[in-house]
Amino acid sequence: ALEVVDASRFHLVDWAPQKDILASPAVKAIVYHGGFNGICEALQAKPLLLVPIEGDQFVNADNAVMKGVALQVNRDRFSAHEVAEKMQRLLSEPRFAEAAKLMQESIMSTGGAPKSVQVIKASILGQSYAKSCLNPASPRWSAFWAYVSPRISCERRARKKTLVSPSN
């Protein structure tokens, strides 16, 4: 049986300042579906419990787990016990918070959104200047790129498949 939770601890709103909430020191870990933009926002040096639902969320969740910043549960067959157990691991094993802190520093040191857009666009389009975009001043860039590149590679392969129509 699930423990009854005090409803006064919850507040429902139509909109909330997600980045501010996630950055709060009161937040110790984040449960999220694993969309790429949200993962970048959610990486406030806090570990993630990811429940991918569709699309790129599965690849993103796998990458986040591989990088040590997250644990993952299967949306079709998870239990309250599994969620509690994985959340306990995220909160008690320092390696998750340490990896999340390193990933946050990598993301923050890459030149922000304009540089990220430039690199991602160049990589997806396969443009020759992609490599020049991958030489930022920060030595931590490689950690961020190692996280992003499997996703881009997967999307590039998927795009090629959709561009070729089956013959009748």
Residue pairs with C-beta under 8 A, 6 or more apart in sequence:
2 80
18 38
18 41
19 41
19 44
21 27
22 30
22 41
22 42
22 44
22 46
23 44
27 44
27 46
28 46
28 91
29 46
29 47
29 48
29 49
29 87
29 90
29 91
29 96
30 42
30 44
30 46
30 47
30 48
30 49
31 48
31 49
31 50
31 51
31 83
31 87
32 38
32 39
32 42
32 48
32 49
32 50
32 51
33 50
33 51
33 52
33 53
33 57
34 48
34 50
34 51
34 52
34 53
34 57
34 58
34 60
34 61
34 64
34 72
35 55
35 56
35 57
35 60
36 56
36 60
36 151
39 48
39 60
39 64
40 107
42 48
43 69
43 100
43 103
43 104
43 107
44 100
44 104
45 97
45 100
45 101
45 104
46 97
46 100
47 69
47 70
47 71
47 90
47 91
47 96
47 97
47 99
47 100
48 64
48 69
48 70
48 71
48 90
48 100
49 70
49 71
49 72
49 73
49 83
49 86
49 87
49 90
50 57
50 60
50 61
50 64
50 65
50 70
50 71
50 72
50 73
51 72
51 73
51 75
51 78
52 58
52 60
52 61
52 72
52 75
53 75
56 151
56 154
56 155
59 150
59 151
59 154
60 151
61 70
61 72
62 72
62 150
63 147
63 150
63 151
64 70
64 72
64 147
65 71
65 72
67 99
67 103
67 143
67 146
67 147
68 95
68 96
68 99
69 96
69 99
69 100
69 103
70 90
70 96
71 86
71 89
71 90
71 96
73 82
73 83
73 86
89 96
90 96
102 140
102 143
103 143
103 144
103 147
105 140
106 138
106 140
106 141
106 143
106 144
106 147
107 144
109 136
109 138
109 140
109 141
109 144
110 116
110 119
110 136
110 138
110 140
110 141
110 144
111 136
115 133
115 136
118 133
119 130
119 133
119 134
119 145
119 148
120 148
120 152
121 127
122 129
122 130
122 133
123 130
123 133
123 149
123 152
123 156
124 152
124 155
124 156
124 159
126 156
134 141
134 145
